[in-house]
């Protein structure tokens, strides 16, 4: 979540505790999360003033129009948040403030079925660090939470997995924040084809790349933005630019081209199995230690549609969850160069 300042300076190791919230319908666990994070989220949401954000009637109408299946859960969240007008607006994630993340993501098709592997690159102090196991619409969904009920990445009980990456373009327009879009796709879709059709109709407020794979191994990467028609590619990987390099400075700062080249080489090599691919995600250039710049790798996620599991990895540790039998808990991880395996390129 883009809410807190990052203290500059080199960091060799950064300990973080991640939490698992098992709450099919929002309840006291989510309410505690809201209470802990709302002061920061409120500051983020109002950083350009209240008038810069849509009014509640507009937010509610757009959520009802584009994501009606989420409206009952949104009402419940608003209730747990205390019924405030500002919180209700923010929770729709309609026209939120702009934010940037890094990220690398790739689909691997192996003998054990498909998998979606991704690195989430961001500032450690701005991440909720909550793996959310839920069933807001009756479908079981597990993934890494953002903006209190959106998802950075995740998998559902049909074996559909999705993750997001910033699309490397400066444009900001009218639409939903991408974490709620990822949440919605996993709530209402079972296949990659359904996800493609859903993403094609949803307005997004910034440029983002969404990579999707289903249990059958069907996959795509969507190139989204508020000023363009959605583009869809069978490309099984994405970093932080789209079909063209629109923001060279940002791509250079995040090594987007280098990371994409590495992913292309790995995915095109049939001898690279899933464990080898994951090991490379935990190594440069895919693994980043630029925490002081807000683009350090916070976790590596491995979503397996065949086994309906979500596994989060860090240098030296791993944390596995079942979508069907999701349980709460916590995991202590250490980020940074001290634990990164140096694998030859």
N, C-alpha and C positions, 0 to 999 in steps of 0.2 A: 504494500500500500504506500502510496506516495505522500507521506504525511510528516516524516521526521527528518531533521537534518542529519547529514553524515559527517562525522569528524574526519577531516583529511589526514592522510598519513599512511605510510606503508604498514601492512598487517601481514604477519607470517602465519598466524593461526587465529581462528575466530570461533570460539565455542558458541553454539546455538542449541536451544532446546525446542524440538518440534512436538506438537500435541496432536493426538487423534481424538476427534469429537464424533462419537457415535450417537446420532440423534435423528432418527427417521423423520420426525416432525419437529420443527423448531421448538425448543423448550428452555429449561434453565441453563443448559450448557451454552446455547447460542446467546442467551441473555447476558451471561457472564462475559462472553467474548465481546458483545456490544458495549457493555459497561467499561471494559478495559480499553477498548480502542476508539470509542466514539469521540473523546476530546481531540484526538489526532485526526480522525476522519472529518470531524466538523471543521477543523482548521484548514484541511486540504480542500474540502468542498467549497468553502467560503473565501478561498485565497484571492479570488478576483471579485469578491462581493456577491451578495445574494442575488442581485439583479442579473448577474451573468449566467445564472442557472435557471432553467425553466420553472414555471410555477407548478404547484402540485396538481392542478387540474390537467395541465398539459402532460406532465409525467405519467399520471394515472391513465390518461386516455391512450398514450402511446404504448404503455405496457399492455393494456387491454387489447389494443389493436394488433400488436405484433407478437405478443407472447401471452395469450390469455390463459394458458395452462398454468402459468406461474402466479397469477393474481391471487388465488387463495393463500399460497405461501407468503406472498408479499404482505397481505393483510395481517397474517399471523406475526410476521417479523415486525411490522409497524406497532402492533399491540405490545409485543415483548419489549420494544424500544421505548415504550412510554407514551406512544400516541402523538409524538411531536411532528409538526408539519415539516420541519427541516429534515429530520431523519427519514421520513416517508419519501421525500423528494430524492434524497441521496440514494436510497435503497432501490429505486427504479433503475438507477444507472443510466438515465437518459440525459445526454449531453453533459457528461461530467467534465471536470478539468482534464487537460491533456496530461499524459504521462508516457514515459519511455521505459522499455525494458530491453534486455539483450536477447538471449536464447538461441539454442540450436536444437533441431529435432529431426528425427529420421524414422522411417518405417523399415523394419527388418523382416524378411520372409524366410523362415527356416524350417527345418524338419519338424519342429514342435509347434509350428503355426506362426502367425504374425506377431510382431511386437512393435510398440511405439516407444522409442527412447528419446528422452529430451533432457537438456540442461536448462535450468532457469537461472538467468544472470540478472542480478539486481543488487540493490543496497541491502545489507543484512538488517539494518534497523527499520526498514520499510516493509518487511515481509511479515504477514500474519503468522506464518509457521504453523498452520493448522491443516491437517488432513481431515476432511469432512466426509463422513459416511452418512448418507441421507436417503430419503425416499419421499421427497416433497410432492411428487405427482403419482406416487405408487411404484415408480420404477426406482430400483436401488442404484445409487450413483456414489462413487468414491473419487475424490480428487483433492488437489491442493487449493485451499480457499483463498479468495482475494475479494476485497470490497464487501466482506461479511457474508456473502452468499454466492458470489460469482466463483468461477474456477479458472485457474491458470492452465490446468490440464486435468484429465480424469478419464474414467472408464465407467460404463454402465453394465447392468446385468444382462444385456443382450450381447456384450462383447464388443461394443463400439467404444473406441478410444480417440481422444482429441487433445491437441495442445496448441498453444498460441505463441507467436513471436512477433515482435514489432516489425512493421513492414518497411522501415527506412525512408519514410516520406514525411515532410513537414506538415502536410495538410491536416487541418482540424475542421470538422463540419458537424452536421446534424445526424445523430444516431445514438446507439447504445454503446456503453463501454464494453469492450470485448470479453471481459470475464463473465458477464451475465449472458452473452451470446454463447460462449462455450457451455455454460451451465444449461442453457435452454436446449441446445443441440443434444446433449446427453440425456436430457429429461424426455424428449419427445421422439427421438430417432433410434432406429435399430440397426440400420445399414448405412454404408458410405453413400449410397445413392440417395437415401432419404436426407442424410446430412447435407449433401451437395444442394439439393433443392431448398432446404431450409436456409442455408447460408446465403443462397442467391436472392432471397426475398427480405432479409433482415438488414435494416440500416445500421451502419457502424460509424462512430464519430472520428476514428483515426485509421491510419493504414496499418493493417495487420495481416500476418500470414497464419493460417490455421491448417494444420496437418491432421488428417483423419485416417483411421484404418478400422475395418470391421473384422468379425470373426472369420469370414471367408477369405480375408487377405485383400479385399478390394480397398483401394486407398487413393487419396488425392491430397494436393495442397491447394488451398484457396488463397488468392491474393485479393484482399478486401480494402476498401477505402470509401470515404464519403463523397469523393468527386469522380468516381469511376464505376463502371460496371464490374461486378465480380469476375475475376479470372480464375479458371480452374485448370490444374495441370496434374498429370500423372507422376510428376516429379515426387519421389518419396522422401524428400528432405527439404529443409528450409532454414535460413538464418535470418539476417536482418536487412534484406532488400528484396524487391519483387522482380518482375521481369527485366527491369532496367535499373541502373544505379542512379537514383534521383538525389541522394544526399551523400556525396562522396566523403565528406568530412566525418559524418557519423559512421559510415561503413568502415573507414580507416580506423577510427577510434575503437570500434568494437571488433575489428578483424573479421568483418562479415564475409568478405570474399575468401579469405584464407580458410575460415571454418566451413564454408560451403564446398570449397575444393576438397577439403579433407573428407567431408561426408560423402561426396560423389565418389571419391576413390574407394572408400570403405564399402559403400553400398554396391558398387559395381564389381567388387571382388568376391566371387562366390566362395572363396576359402575362408572369409571372415565370418565366424559364427557369432551368435548373440553375445556370448560372454566376452569375446574379443572386441566387439563393437562397444559394449558398455565400458570396458577397460579404457578404450580410447576416449570416451566421453569424460572420463576421469583424468585425462591427460591433456596438456596443451596441444594444439591451440583451442580445442573445444572447451577445456576447463580453464576458466579465467580466475585470476586472483586480483583483479582490478576493483577491489571492494571500495577503495577510497574514491573511485570514479563512479560508483553506483552500478558497475557491471561485472561484479564477481559472481561466480557460480555458487548458488545457494543449495542446490540439490540436483541429483540426477534421478529422473523417474523412469521406470520400466513398467509399461502397461502391457499385460499379456491377455489378449481376448480369449484364448482357448481355456486358460485356467481361471479367468475372471479375477486376476490378482493385480495389485498395484504395489510395486516395490520402490523404495526410495533409498538411494545410495549416496554415501559420502566417502572420502578417502578413509578407509579403515573400518567402516560400519555400514550396515544395511537395515532396513525396516520394511517388513512385508505385511500386506493387508489383503484380506479377502473381501471382494465386493459383497458376496452373499452373507458371510459371517463376520462383518466388520465389528471390531471391538475398539474401545477407547484405550488411551495410554499416553505415554510420552517417550521420546527418544532423544538422547544427548548426542549431538554430532559436533565434529570439529571441521571447520572449513579452512582452506588456505594452503599455501605452498608447502607447509611442513608435512602434509600428508599426501601430496599429489604424486602419483606414480609417473615417472618420466619414461614414457614408452617411445622408442625410436620411431621417427617418421618413415 
